[in-house]
């Protein structure tokens, strides 16, 4: 399963049957709230073995599947593979 699929699956646990496109802003659509962000941070750190720094706790990094994936990519070392 690729990163975006894993992110989508996690978001789906909180949004039910809502169809979420990769570029949809899940906060603006009202699918999740700010408390969800902390659950998402914990998921990302555990699932992808990353540490999210305080300066990265910007809603823009978590607003869509694409944004989350970009954050993960930016923190990944060349050659990292998340299976």
Secondary structure as the mmCIF struct_conf table of DSSP 4:
data_model
#
loop_
_struct_conf.conf_type_id
_struct_conf.id
_struct_conf.beg_label_comp_id
_struct_conf.beg_label_asym_id
_struct_conf.beg_label_seq_id
_struct_conf.end_label_comp_id
_struct_conf.end_label_asym_id
_struct_conf.end_label_seq_id
HELX_RH_AL_P HELX_RH_AL_P1 UNK A 3 UNK A 15
TURN_TY1_P TURN_TY1_P1 UNK A 16 UNK A 17
TURN_TY1_P TURN_TY1_P2 UNK A 22 UNK A 23
TURN_TY1_P TURN_TY1_P3 UNK A 26 UNK A 30
BEND BEND1 UNK A 31 UNK A 32
HELX_RH_AL_P HELX_RH_AL_P2 UNK A 34 UNK A 48
TURN_TY1_P TURN_TY1_P4 UNK A 49 UNK A 49
HELX_RH_3T_P HELX_RH_3T_P1 UNK A 54 UNK A 56
HELX_RH_3T_P HELX_RH_3T_P2 UNK A 59 UNK A 61
TURN_TY1_P TURN_TY1_P5 UNK A 62 UNK A 62
BEND BEND2 UNK A 63 UNK A 64
HELX_RH_AL_P HELX_RH_AL_P3 UNK A 65 UNK A 75
BEND BEND3 UNK A 76 UNK A 76
HELX_LH_PP_P HELX_LH_PP_P1 UNK A 77 UNK A 77
TURN_TY1_P TURN_TY1_P6 UNK A 78 UNK A 79
#
